[in-house]
Amino acid sequence: MPSASPSRIDTTFARARAENRAVLVTYVMAGDPDPETSLEVLRALPGAGADILEFGMPFTDPMADGPAIQAAGLRALKAGQDVAGTLALVRRFRSEDTTTPIVLMGYYNPVHTYGVDRFLADAVEAGIDGLIVVDCPPEEDAELCLPALERGLAFIRLATPTTDEHRLPAVLANTAGFVYYVSITGITGTATPDFGRVAEAVGRIRRHTELPVVVGFGVKTGAHAAAIAKGADGVVVGSALVDALHRSLDGEGRGGEGTVKAVTALVRELAEGVRSAGRSA
């Protein structure tokens, strides 16, 4: 089972609590628009204010993702990104940054194809802290979740507006690291959440778990981040960052110096919003 010592994820949330603020979790797609540019973006995120990094594993059929992240995945796949390449980028990041938590987010098919045991061993060796695999339900925990926990990797679950009181305990049973609350019904990046309802939902989840609750899907601006941060333990932003990256590409779809600047400018705005909000919870 996981080590009793605090993980990088635990330490990050503890530091944020001491500072009376939520954490900022940022998502970018591995290999978008190419491996080297995506690594430069990843390296720049902590300095811009990101506390936890979600690194997307590109997949051809991302059922939970909206148009922006779907397109990012296709750009990455076209550039040759795969699971092995994603882990290689994390290793290179870890050679320079040993403290920022990294969570891989994606779907089970690429993991299964790579081999579960091999994937978990390589993820631990590369310096991964947690996994979000959105199409692995609690009923299949023996397939990936439990083996991940045994290796010390947090397995992070998603709760949604349709996760009722009956279902929530099953979702939370083997969750570790934090709970990811999906603030809208639907796919990523397509709507703005109702911030009042989000606060109510976070409170409901907290009655069932002591884990931090972070909120994502639909957060696009510093003002959005501040509104969420007042009542949640963390704010996740993905599609807006992927959009910023996409807008920076040239006519051939290539990144440049402006790509990192475009992403980090938005991260700084989001971080300022999170840090200015304080926490009412």
ABEGO torsion letter per residue (X at the ends): XBBABBBAAAAAAAAAAAAGBBBBBBBBBBGOABAAAAAAAAAAAAAAGBABBBBBBBBABBAABBAAAAAAAAAAAAAGBBAAAAAAAAAAAAAABAABBBBBBEBAAAAAAAEAAAAAAAAAAAGBABBBBAABBAAAAAAAAAAAAAAGBBBBBBBBAABBAAAAAAAAAABBGBBBBBABBEBBGABBBBAAAAAAAAAAAAAABABBBBBBEGBABAAAAAAAAAABABBBBAAAAAAAAAAABBAAGBBBAAAAAAAAAAAAAAAAAAAAAEBAX
